[in-house]
Amino acid sequence: MHDIDRRTFLVTSGFALAWLATGCGKKGESLPQGESPNDLALAFKERDGDPISVLQAVDQILVRPRSRVAFALLGADNATFLRSGTVNVYWGLNPAATALGPVRAEFHGEGLGAKGVYVAHLDIDRPGNWGVVVVGKPTNASKEIWGEAVYPAVERVDGPAPGAKAISVPTPTADNHRGVEPYCTRTPAPCSMHRISLDVALANGRPTVFNIGTPRFCRYVRISNSSSSEPTSMAK
């Protein structure tokens, strides 16, 4: 059995709420209509589905139509990441509210090995703690699964929101480490992404990829501007 890392544990357990309610729906029966999220969760439970962990990939979601909600699913054995298949999401602002949905979640596992994340786009119309119920049949699950999570919804996030301009700041380069030692984990030679500072890259008119990582252990993909033969800026 693999241990869950500390951040994953804090995110999933810190946002989880104890939703107590009654419901209906034995195995083989249709799910309740117009019910609250916790009624739905209880119905899925009584259908003999496997309870799984919903690992939240974001701390907060934005108040907007089709707000992006990302999560991974950890199986009932607390070790296996569930993948692909048919996974749907129901959601509601509070335990007593009528649940919305379902919305199909799309799986993304590109380059993630045995892991992967699901992404659903949910209409979030006000701030608050939005509960989600995830149910479905991933390809590597033995039977139907279900799980719950709570996402705080906010009207703005701390820092740049999706689509906002990047914050322009100077970053360490091979010519100016700016007091950061070691400024690159790749040895013996630093990686090429330290050739240009972020503030310079953002001002040169080319698309820029900014990465915070450990070059010694990562692989980079060079991205080219489709409208030009010149490569994009790359800063770290």
Stockholm file with secondary structure:
# STOCKHOLM 1.0

chainA/1-236         MHDIDRRTFLVTSGFALAWLATGCGKKGESLPQGESPNDLALAFKERDGDPISVLQAVDQILVRPRSRVAFALLGADNATFLRSGTVNVYWGLNPAATALGPVRAEFHGEGLGAKGVYVAHLDIDRPGNWGVVVVGKPTNASKEIWGEAVYPAVERVDGPAPGAKAISVPTPTADNHRGVEPYCTRTPAPCSMHRISLDVALANGRPTVFNIGTPRFCRYVRISNSSSSEPTSMAK
#=GR chainA/1-236 SS CCCCCHHHHHHHHHHCCCCCCCCCCCTTSCCCSSCCHHHHHHHHHHTTCEECEEEESCSCEESEEEEEEEEEEECTTSSCBCCSSEEEEEEESSTTSCCEEEEECEEECTTCTTCCEEEEEEEECSSEEEEEEEEEECTTCSSCEEEEEEEEEESSCSSCCTTSCCCCCCCCCSSCCTTCSSSCCSSSSCCGGGSSCHHHHHHSSSCEEECCSCGGGCCCCCCBCTTCSSBCEEEC
#=GC SS_cons         CCCCCHHHHHHHHHHCCCCCCCCCCCTTSCCCSSCCHHHHHHHHHHTTCEECEEEESCSCEESEEEEEEEEEEECTTSSCBCCSSEEEEEEESSTTSCCEEEEECEEECTTCTTCCEEEEEEEECSSEEEEEEEEEECTTCSSCEEEEEEEEEESSCSSCCTTSCCCCCCCCCSSCCTTCSSSCCSSSSCCGGGSSCHHHHHHSSSCEEECCSCGGGCCCCCCBCTTCSSBCEEEC
//
